[in-house]
Amino acid sequence: MTANLLILGTGLIGTSIGLALRGEADVVLDDADEQALSVALSRGAGRRWNGKEKVSHAILAVPPRHVVPEYLRLREIDAARTWSHVASTQTAVQRELESAGVQLTTFCGSHPMAGKEQAGPKAAAADLFQGRPWALCPGPTTTARTVAATRLIAEICGAEPLVLPAPEHDLAVALVSHLPQVAASAVAAALLNDPQAGAAAIRLAGPGLQDTTRVAAGDPELWVDVLSQNAAAVAPLVRALALELARTADALDQVAAGPREDPAGASPAEALRGLLRRGNAGRRLVPLKQGKHDRDFTIVPVGVPDQPGQLAGVLHSAAEAGINVEDVRVEHLVGRPRGVIELLVHASAESHARAALSAAGWDVLG
Amino acid sequence: MTANLLILGTGLIGTSIGLALRGEADVVLDDADEQALSVALSRGAGRRWNGKEKVSHAILAVPPRHVVPEYLRLREIDAARTWSHVASTQTAVQRELESAGVQLTTFCGSHPMAGKEQAGPKAAAADLFQGRPWALCPGPTTTARTVAATRLIAEICGAEPLVLPAPEHDLAVALVSHLPQVAASAVAAALLNDPQAGAAAIRLAGPGLQDTTRVAAGDPELWVDVLSQNAAAVAPLVRALALELARTADALDQVAAGPREDPAGASPAEALRGLLRRGNAGRRLVPLKQGKHDRDFTIVPVGVPDQPGQLAGVLHSAAEAGINVEDVRVEHLVGRPRGVIELLVHASAESHARAALSAAGWDVLG
């Protein structure tokens, strides 16, 4: 890739792309925010665009609502041969381009599935996209050449390009990220509804509540934007979740009311069982690592005093025994003087792991 | 504690109590299931009850629906002076005792917050209750002596006793465990609703979906029982969650429909912001460890090649530098050749941890 590339917008994503392409392309940068541009330039993400130089490809790394206005402005001066954006929603931008009368032949939407809690060019990193999925969402008339230029950028950034029509992309991120966020926020918010009950509950809380509500700690302003931009895709999923829960509440009410007279009706226990089984099946689809799933793994729990260095000790013993620890959880409970370290290992390695850790003097449980 | 104790029911909980009390009390065991009783006896959880010997205290460690019948049977022969049970729901058992005309003076409900995926006496362990909360739920007329006997057992087992009225207990476990289970199952089940969308979504999935759906892998039969036993407490919480989500879906629909004409109405973005902020506040209540919360901690992310031994290496360096790692997460993504190890450290230790790990040659990110 020797032709020029323009990155418009030197925030976290734009600057990270520039850093990842260093030595691979001649990158020029521009941003309406002179301070952000200076940081990106000083970090070596590219050289300053003079506002006239024509490039082979331009990436519009600006907030979604600025993509179309910036494109129309730059197209006036015929700045690039092909174009892409990196917004987290695709359909809305595509529709806005169409209503502005734009031919989508030289335009490809894209969405790198990478981010950070911090924003801005200071937080940018050349390896931000390494191994991450990068959705490519061409429109119906986008040319192969335009898609190829966009794909090449994703590949040089070390990402895994994945072609998805815009509506499928928007639905996928709604399912995988936006719906879990709404659910986690609502479960966490339920702890506030009855302060007395919430306070008692928290004294009994365990790892289930911790995991289920982890993403509820996310930044509300960021998430209002994300949810609003993808509202059309998220709304029906949240609606369906609400209906599923309303039906579950009906079943629980029936169970609480005691056995029914009508033997022809569906048993409320069967309704609960159905939800739980479908939950099992859905969970089995969730990848833990490189396409591996829950069923491939088993947990080896080790009891340890709740003191510094125990985790390192257990993992050191595991490494010495040649055990590949895929993941690890540390389970603490309120007021608990002793912790449990759960090692996730491949099911076939379980007996070796148990034997080796016991031999090394660890308290392997269960 | 020198007086006799009868444990009726030698499943996971009953046998674990017997093992924990070894050397501390003279424990006699009974179970209608002779095979389970044999395992518990052979593991040293106690000696066989002859069906006549009177004891100071009897623990009814049987499934909730058997508590009252077994109590009435044993009371006939005046087997114990005080009584307790260990069922996961309290109000239903208390009400059943009351309708059987039982005076609750010598009876104390209790619930050790401990369990395992495996059931039965083979999975029992003396340290099952170590550091775990153990709810004590006396009725309005339960004597102090009865509560004290129950509390003593919890204490010898190494648990943290916590007195809670039965309805508060049932609401607390509903909030902290049963509601998150239902929500996680429903979010995981949503991946099945549209198989094509689910398949695309899974290729974009990250740690948010993994955490939010983890407990959805739980055993459906076990959870049908748990939810059914506490249906009266769980139903209104699930109903309220469904309403919260229905309101959120309304707000998302309004956002998707575009700006409204009516400036007097509440902004839908404000409704979303409200949910996310309440989610933040709820999450801050969730204890991570011994009363510490999200706000006390910060994450130090370290990039590593996805190879065996990296986790041990990072934690060894942390231990050598005197860093107390409170928790650790390993973040893998589908197709990602490189992992990120996130160390949870006290916020005050962040800069030291970053400096020490960098000095040890690790790639501390962000």
Interface residues (C-beta under 8 A of the other chain):
Chain A: M113 K116 Q118 A123 A125 D127 Q130 G131 R132 P133 A135 E160 L162 L164 E168 H169 L171 A172 V173 L175 V176 S177 L179 P180 Q181 V182 A183 A184 S185 A186 V187 A188 A189 A190 L191 L192 N193 D194 Q196 A197 G198 A200 A201 I202 R203 L204 A205 G206 G208 L209 Q210 D211 T212 T213 R214 V215 A216 A217 G218 P220 E221 W223 V224 L227 S228 A231 A232 V234 A235 P236 L237 V238 R239 A240 L241 A242 L243 E244 L245 A246 T248 A249 L252 D253 V255 A256 A269 L272 R273 L275 L276 R277 R278 G279 N280 A281 G282 R283 R284 L285 V286 P287 L288 K289 Q290 G291 D294 G303 D306 P308 G309 L311 A312 G313 L315 H316 A318 A319 G322 I323 N324 V325 E326 D327 V328 R329 V330 H332 L333 V334 G335 R336 P337 R338 L365 G366
Chain B: M113 K116 Q118 A123 A125 D127 Q130 G131 R132 P133 A135 E160 L162 L164 E168 H169 L171 A172 V173 L175 V176 S177 L179 P180 Q181 V182 A183 A184 S185 A186 V187 A188 A189 A190 L191 L192 N193 D194 Q196 A197 G198 A200 A201 I202 R203 L204 A205 G206 G208 L209 Q210 D211 T212 T213 R214 V215 A216 A217 G218 P220 E221 W223 V224 L227 S228 A231 A232 V234 A235 P236 L237 V238 R239 A240 L241 A242 L243 E244 L245 A246 T248 A249 L252 D253 V255 A256 A269 L272 R273 L275 L276 R277 R278 G279 N280 A281 G282 R283 R284 L285 V286 P287 L288 K289 Q290 G291 D294 G303 P308 G309 L311 A312 G313 L315 H316 A318 A319 G322 I323 N324 V325 E326 D327 V328 V330 H332 L333 V334 G335 R336 P337 R338 L365 G366
